[in-house]
Amino acid sequence: MNVVQIPRRAGTSGINDGQRAALERLITIAKGGSGQCERVADFLLAWWNGADCGRFDLTSLWGLEPHIAGDIVTVFGLISQLCSYPDRLGYEADFKDIIRVWRPHLAG
């Protein structure tokens, strides 16, 4: 079994390796262009700024592959545990990339 080592980002000390890996998989997916990518982006951007970027409809989980939905569940737990925004965890550039893809009118 191959184990992929993911380098730690600044500010992620409160995140375990499984949570960090799930978040980073979702970020990678959200930068893509498919329907599943859009659903993942909606979830992540609702965390970033739900008022400006839109909310996440929980029924959107029904249209995701099970492993992606599982990553969302993991990150949802992480969000409730950390009580912090993703930019405080070192992911600001990634979230700005997602905004450019899915909310270009908000990119500035």
Secondary structure as the mmCIF struct_conf table of DSSP 4:
data_model
#
loop_
_struct_conf.conf_type_id
_struct_conf.id
_struct_conf.beg_label_comp_id
_struct_conf.beg_label_asym_id
_struct_conf.beg_label_seq_id
_struct_conf.end_label_comp_id
_struct_conf.end_label_asym_id
_struct_conf.end_label_seq_id
HELX_LH_PP_P HELX_LH_PP_P1 PRO A 7 ARG A 9
TURN_TY1_P TURN_TY1_P1 ALA A 10 GLY A 11
TURN_TY1_P TURN_TY1_P2 SER A 13 GLY A 14
BEND BEND1 ILE A 15 ILE A 15
HELX_RH_AL_P HELX_RH_AL_P1 ASP A 17 ALA A 30
TURN_TY1_P TURN_TY1_P3 LYS A 31 LYS A 31
BEND BEND2 GLY A 32 GLY A 32
BEND BEND3 SER A 34 SER A 34
HELX_RH_AL_P HELX_RH_AL_P2 GLY A 35 CYS A 53
HELX_RH_3T_P HELX_RH_3T_P1 LEU A 58 GLY A 63
BEND BEND4 LEU A 64 LEU A 64
HELX_RH_AL_P HELX_RH_AL_P3 PRO A 66 LEU A 82
HELX_RH_3T_P HELX_RH_3T_P2 PRO A 86 LEU A 89
TURN_TY1_P TURN_TY1_P4 GLY A 90 GLY A 90
HELX_RH_AL_P HELX_RH_AL_P4 GLU A 92 TRP A 102
HELX_RH_3T_P HELX_RH_3T_P3 PRO A 104 LEU A 106
#
